[in-house]
Amino acid sequence: MKFRGFVFTAVLLGVSGPAFAQGQQSATTPTNQAVANTPTQVATTPVTTSDNARNWVVSGYLGAAFGASRSSSVDLTIVEDLDNNNSTGVNFGGQIAYLGRGVIGGEFLFDFSPGLGTLDNALFTQSPDVNSYMFNVIAVAPFGHGKLVDPYISGGIGVVTLNATIFTVNPFVANPLLTSLETANVDGSRFGWNLGGGIMAFSERNWGFRADLRYLRTTSNDVDIFDINDIGDGSIFSDVALSGLSMWKGNFGLSYRW
């Protein structure tokens, strides 16, 4: 009996041992299909898109103002000649813009034209300073490798200011001694608008350049009457000197975006 029990136990172990080992292996070793169906995690590196890199843009530029003309009911032809004046004046300024997804947004332009020679008026003791501050809508069409080239168009409204020193008496009186004529500092401002466009191009380090051509115009003054024989403190003159004024501005400069 003991011998038969021993043989039965040995046979049972011989049959069940490999099956148990195979069961252990199948329980611990995944099949090829299970491996194939198991999601794999791939290490990813954050990628900065051109949209993320171009939301904000700041620029500084230098150029010229030219082609001044006037459209106003206030007659200044006795002291001013803009149509035959082909001179240019220095213009410089800056831009700050925000572009949603690098395509469309808003910008603020501030331009300074010290000693603007395009305003040829006999009452100015020297060429005046004409500045503009404009709030614009800007639209960009990026293209090229990495969308580094940005043609754009922008336009909006703002204010144009004038600062000058003028003669407060008629400079055309008989035998005037211009050095003895009384003068006054005058300031004026008018509502205006601008429209222009150009191109911005950037390197992969976000530095680039900006080239811009822009038309600027002020609203007309149809109320004030200017009398050269009654200049007063010059406040009326400063208003009418900016009335219906238009000019072109061309600029080139550096830009940075982030």
Steps between C-alpha positions, in 0.01 A plus 500: 500500500775736589678421173185561290440827685853606428466419129164683478648810664802496264278469192277781623797731556647411161182600320407806701850653530543613136139615490552706811823646362326585172215663689746707698675609180175593326390695804820700523601532132267716281411372159605680183143624454486636854829680444373641174185626666679658793522882460856625476618834641725698269710776648396831344679833494289817528491677164468876479282592204534816298166614646637483852817680397341797327223628726679820604707718267691820573680709239708812473549673165641797313387652172357805329175696464421635154225603258314738732175650370188659642125474445320757712256785466737724700704701251872515587633558150621849595753357745537138391596301194478126543423388146834621363705381795692183418720495807501217753538489874649246739255266668563245776289307745393164630237229500360259755255237380319190619410239238249230590649172369739711298234613251286791617505739794559858603796734493600840632719720279675815617682715244711812551592744223717775651551803276264370233617678189195404293290768677608813312324780687629856530378536859729225628827639636638154427358168386247365753491168684214278387430178692233234469360235732289230337303198622473250216363163400776291340465185286797279413544222242799291618675280246833340427705248699385520860266785403777750555386748232198714588343731240242715675245777463381728779284804549318692768436830671679730739626853547753720319672776696696810401755698701654812350622853551320752278498871427198664663494796261466510126848428358402657168463854631709765322872467573462258791791444737444129559739488793284751688166334430323353799482121517307243700518126564186325381364149539213342316347159440245346266327168458650293219522161338767291328525206263811314398680174463835337463694192599658358811759222474651316795788268576449185706621697801199734466697805385407651167436815299194703406441707184188716486328748266208697648250771406383737775220757491330734747139618508410838349413813696199670345425733790797721583590803292865596482593867468867572435455852634361368829710198591454546875661232715518260206245250632275533194800475270619175662155349445473599136863409427409136571163516326463261208872423506621183331842348440687179432747332733754235413696321773746217553613352829553207737234278657493247781224248571421265785 
